[in-house]
Amino acid sequence: MSDSRVESVVRTITEGCIENEKYFGDLDSVVGDGDFGFSLARGFENVLAQWDTFDRSDTGTFLQKVAVVMSGRIGGTSGPIWGTAFLRAAGQVKGKQEVTGDDVVAMLRAAIEGIKARGGADLGEKTLLDALAPMTDTIERELAAGSAPADIAKAAAASARDAAEATRPMQARRGRASYTGERSIGSLDPGAVAVAVLAERVADTW
């Protein structure tokens, strides 16, 4: 069977994203990307609707099914991009019932590389990575320090929030508009905030 902790995290992200659609929608109005919250929420609603039908023979198979559902979201870019992240993560734990801390880091690194590969040369500047990459670095450091799982989750959430807040003074660069729309200096990066909000929700329930 798949790792119940991974299922719990995915379930928390799924429910949190759906519940926070209005928040993400408010960010859309700031940055000019009218589909960010909608695409994410609709994709995760599909995940929730099919939750009980997912194959749980191992963690990789479970995450692969989540990826397929997210990627099948018609319209927008956010659902398919998250789907790509889940798919790459699934490849790191194929055949595993239990996931270690090192597996978590490997899954996140694979997700980051998958997102970059999906978007080509410009995707290193995409918003989802603004918080995801620093958060992954934090998790790796906390694991190396021997921190408890709950403390790692809290540190990861704090790192993601700090990274999201750090996007406020940044001007959108060329190539970024295709994902989030142009945004002015002083506005938060919606992809980074999405990661921060969901990481905080996971930490609260850990």
N, C-alpha and C positions, 0 to 999 in steps of 0.2 A: 504493500500500500504506500501511497505518497506520504511525504512528511507532513504531519498535521500542523506543524509550525508554519510551513510554507503556505499551506492552505489558509491558515488563519490570517497571515499577512495579506495574501491576495484578496481574501474576503473583505478585510478591513479597507484595503485600497478601493475595491469595487464599490462598497457601500459608501465610503467617504466621498468618492468622486461623484457619485450620483447625488448625494445630499448637498454637495458643494457646487452644484451646477450654477446656481445664481451667483455665487462668488466668482467663479470663473467667467461667467457671462459679464459681470461688472468689469472684469479685467479686459474682456474683449473690447468694450466700449472705449477703454483708455488707449489700447494699443492698435486698434483698427483691425482685429482679427475676429470677425463675427462668428466663426465656427468653432473656436477652440473648446469652449465649455460644452457646446452642443455635441460635437463629435465624440469627445471623451465620455460624456454621460451616456449617450446612446450606445456606444460600444460596450460600456460596462453594464448597462441595463441588459444587453443581450447576454453577457457573461452570467449575470445573476439569474436570468430566466432559464438558462441551460445548466446551471450549477450542478444539479442532482444527476445529470446525465453524463458528466465528465468521467472518462476512464481514469481511475486512480491506481492503476497497477504499479506505477512508480511516479516519482516527482516530475521527471522529465516529460512523461506522457501527459500528465495533468497540465503542466505549464504550456505544452504544445497546443493542447486543445483551447486553452485560454487565448493563446496567440492567434489561432485560426479564427475564433469568434471576433476578436478585436480587429483583426485585419479585414474581416468581411464587412465591417461597417461601411455602408455606402455613403459617400460624400465626405468631404473634409480630409485633413491630413493627420489629425491627432490620433484617431483610433488606429489606423494602420501603422503609424510610427511606434506607438506603444505595443502594438502586436508584434512588430519586428523585435522590440526589446525582449518581450516574453519568449519569443521563439529562440533567440540566441541564448537566453538564460537557460532554456529547457535543454539545449544541447550539452550544457555543462554538467547536468545531473541525470542524464539519461540512464535508466536502469537502477537508480538509487532510491531507496526507501527513506533513508535518513540523510540529512544535509548538515555538513559541518560549517563552522565559521569560515574556513578557507573556501568552501564551496560557494558560500554567499558572496564572497569577494569575487570569485571567478565568474559567477553568474552576472554580477553587476558589471564587471569589466567586459564580458561578452555582450551584454546589452548595450553598453556604450559604443563598442565597436560596430555592432549591428546598426545602430542609429546613424553612425557616421557613414557606414557603407551605403545605407539606403539613400542618403542625401547627397552623396558625391562630395566634391571639393569644398562646398560651402557649409556642409553640415557641422563642421567643427565649431561654427559660430552659432548654431541653432540653440534655441532657448532651453530646451529640455536638458541639455548637457550642462547648463550654467550652474545647476545645483546638484545634478546627479553625479558628476565627476568628483567634486570636492567631498560630497557625502561618502562616496566609496573610499576615498583616501582616508577619511576619518574612521570608517569602520575597520579598515586594514590596520591603522595605527592602534586603535583600541583593542583589537584582537591580539596584536603583538604585545601589548602591555598587560594582557591577561585580565581585562575588565570583564565584569559580569554582563550577561546578555542584556539585562534591563538597562544597564549603564551605557552599553554600546548603542542601544536603540535611541536613548535620549541624546547622546553625543551626536549621532547621525542626524537626528532631527534638528538639533541646534546648528549643526554645520550647514544643512540645507537651507535653513532660514537665513543664516548669515550670508550665504551665497546669493540667495534671492534678493536680499536687501542691497547687496553690493551692486546689483544691476541697475539701480535707480539712476546713477549719473551717466550710464552708458548710452551712447547714441546708436541706433540700429545701423548695422553696416550693410553694404551691398551684398545681396544674396540671402539676407535674413528675411527680407520682406515676404518672400514666397511662403514662409512658414507662419509668421506672426503679424505681418503687415508692418509698415513703418511705425516706429514709436519715437517719441521725443525724449530728450533728456529730462529726467525727473519722474518717468513712469517705470513701474516695476515690470519685470520680464515675466509673462504669464506662465511659460513653461517651467521656469525656476520656482515660481510661487506654487505651482501645482505640485511639484516634487516636495517642496517644504511642507505644504499643508498635509499631504498624504503621509509623509515621514513622521510628522508630529502626531497624526492620528494613530499610526502604528505604535509609536512609543507610548502613547497614553493607554493602549490596550495590552501592552506586553506583559 
